[in-house]
Amino acid sequence: MFVRVVSFPFVFASFLIAPLVICDVASVQAEPQYDPLAPTNAADKQDDESRNWRSPAPQASRIDTQNKPSQAEGEVKQASTRGRGGAIGRLPNNHGQIWREYDIAPYTSTVQTGSDPQQAIVDWILRDTGYAAWHSDVVAVLSASPKVLKVYHTPDMHRTVGEIVDRYVSAASKTYMYGLNIYTVGHPDWRTRAQRMLQAVPVQSNGVEAWLVAREDAMLLRENLARRSDFQKHSSSRLLAKNGQNTVIDFKRQHPYVRSRLAPESNPTVENSNVGQVNEGVTIQLNPLMSGDGTTIDAMVKCEIDQLERLVQVRLQSPPAVNQGRPWYKIDVPQRVSFEFHERFRWPRNKVLVVSLGMVPRPLPHFNITDSVKLPVSKTPPRGDLVIFIEHKGDAVDADTADGSGPRKTQDFRGRY
């Protein structure tokens, strides 16, 4: 009996202590399950070592895993997502891409107009290679500063980019110049006499024609056009465009019209209380670029024409509070027509490119008719054949005498068109 009495407390105490030890061991073993940074086996250790390049930011997200295990799991998933989308040590080159930098300072240093002369080079690269080549599955970089052009692409693309850069850099020392003449002829029958001079070239735009003309024939053609009574000239004979740069010829005028008075407090009787402006005229952009060997010209030609055909008058009722005995007033609704043309041409430098846009809206009326002058003029909106002459005028030094006028000072065409 004594033995039973003595052993009973020992056995009973063992049952009391054992659960505590088991629970403590279980808690120690369970703790690493909620630690997002503690590896539990060899594979986890290797995976942990592969994450050493990550920033130490995930450690700042460490939380009490014993109290909030679900939040800890969310932090682990978020850290893994940040790791997949984070910074990388090098650019992918699955297609053999290479990094090159091109020195464009010999060209950009000669450009005196504009704040971003390197943009002209970027535009020509995108025009030649296509925008899709820089936004496909091939990882690519195209970045330019005033001195350096940075490119990351395949070797084939680098050959194309290098040729374009060479055309800009080599042409910078010569500064090729181009002449631009813009005319409007009332009827397209000028082709009858000029047919033997014109050599047709393919054009993609509908209704537009283009020809190559010898220099001597181009001079004779301009003289024949100037003798016509329906001839109108829109540019100066001394207007020159620089090689590789975008030249814009903009001559427009504003035509006023009376807009609708939607505000109740507007007073229709007050003059110019709600007068708008409609722009009409023509804008022509020319961006020529000489080939590397100096024998061929590439040029992008863009033209936009806006014409106000007429103003349609409409009667509206005046607000009762401001009618002042005039219950009705008139407004103008502009009737407009527009034309756009955008094409790229390539031709030999010893030829003159002649482009006819067809019978398009006249950039500006040929005659200014007033109420006091009564002439038998057609009531239809004016139309005309817009003709553009583009030719190489030589280097910047020789361009002063290219038209036979002799030496002259540098021309400034700002504010003239």
Secondary structure, DSSP 8 states (H G I E B T S, - for coil): -HHHHHHHHHHHHHHHHHHHHHHHHHHHHHGGGG-TT---SHHHHHHHHHTTTS-SHHHHT---TTT-HHHHHHHHHHHHHHHHTS--SS---TT--EEEEEE-HHHHTT--SSS-TTHHHHHHHHHHH-GGGGSSSS--EEEE-SSEEEEEE-HHHHHHHHHHHHHHHHHHHH-EEEEEEEEEESSGGGHHHHGGG-EEE---STT-EEEEEEHHHHHHHHHHHHTSTTEEE-S-TT-EEETTS-EEEEEEEEEEEE----STT--TTSTTTTEEEEEEEEEEEEEEEE-TTSSEEEEEEEEEEEEEEEEEEEEEE--TTT-TT--EEEEEEEEEEEEEEEEEEEEETTEEEEEEEEEEE-SS-SS---TT------SS--EEEEEEEEEEEEETTTGGGTTSS--------TT--
